Amino acid sequence: MSKYEIILYWSEEDSAFIAEVPELAGCMADGGSMAEALHNAEIVIAEWIETAKELGREIPTPKGRLKYA
């Protein structure tokens, strides 16, 4: 399981739950349930990191939870 922040929400437009990973540009997944969207996000995060390594791109360190807002 990754340590990146994942934002889950329902999208009426897509008729699916969406899982966004804000720390990894363009990294998102969907699913018919929140659990499925989260599972798919974990797969996409791993693929995003693998692709970034192959391309020699920087991989952000997970920031974790904000200490203040």
C-alpha positions as CSV (number, residue, x, y, z in Angstrom):
1,M,0.0,0.0,0.0
2,S,1.3,3.4,-1.0
3,K,1.7,6.3,1.4
4,Y,0.5,9.0,-1.0
5,E,-2.7,10.9,-0.3
6,I,-5.7,9.6,-2.2
7,I,-8.9,11.6,-2.5
8,L,-12.0,9.6,-3.1
9,Y,-15.3,11.0,-4.4
10,W,-18.4,10.1,-6.4
11,S,-18.6,11.5,-9.9
12,E,-22.2,11.8,-11.3
13,E,-20.7,12.6,-14.7
14,D,-18.7,9.3,-14.8
15,S,-21.2,7.3,-12.7
16,A,-18.2,6.0,-10.7
17,F,-16.1,6.7,-7.7
18,I,-12.9,8.6,-8.5
19,A,-9.6,8.2,-6.7
20,E,-7.2,11.1,-7.3
21,V,-3.5,11.1,-6.2
22,P,-2.7,14.9,-6.1
23,E,1.0,14.4,-5.4
24,L,1.5,12.4,-8.7
25,A,0.5,14.5,-11.7
26,G,-2.4,13.0,-13.6
27,C,-2.6,9.9,-11.4
28,M,-6.2,8.8,-10.9
29,A,-8.4,5.8,-11.1
30,D,-12.1,4.9,-10.9
31,G,-14.3,2.1,-9.8
32,G,-17.9,1.1,-9.1
33,S,-17.3,1.3,-5.3
34,M,-15.0,3.2,-3.1
35,A,-13.0,0.0,-2.3
36,E,-12.6,-0.7,-6.0
37,A,-11.5,2.8,-6.8
38,L,-9.0,2.7,-4.0
39,H,-7.7,-0.7,-5.2
40,N,-7.4,0.6,-8.7
41,A,-5.6,3.7,-7.5
42,E,-2.9,1.5,-5.8
43,I,-2.3,-0.2,-9.1
44,V,-2.1,3.1,-11.0
45,I,0.3,4.5,-8.4
46,A,2.7,1.6,-8.8
47,E,2.5,2.0,-12.6
48,W,3.0,5.7,-12.4
49,I,6.2,5.2,-10.3
50,E,7.5,2.4,-12.6
51,T,7.0,4.7,-15.6
52,A,8.7,7.6,-13.9
53,K,11.7,5.4,-13.1
54,E,11.9,4.2,-16.7
55,L,11.9,7.8,-17.9
56,G,14.3,9.0,-15.3
57,R,11.8,11.4,-13.8
58,E,11.7,12.5,-10.2
59,I,9.3,10.6,-7.9
60,P,7.8,12.8,-5.2
61,T,8.3,11.8,-1.6
62,P,4.8,11.2,0.0
63,K,4.0,14.2,2.1
64,G,1.5,12.5,4.4
65,R,-1.1,14.3,6.4
66,L,-1.0,18.1,6.8
67,K,0.1,19.2,10.2
68,Y,-1.8,22.5,9.7
69,A,-4.1,24.1,7.2
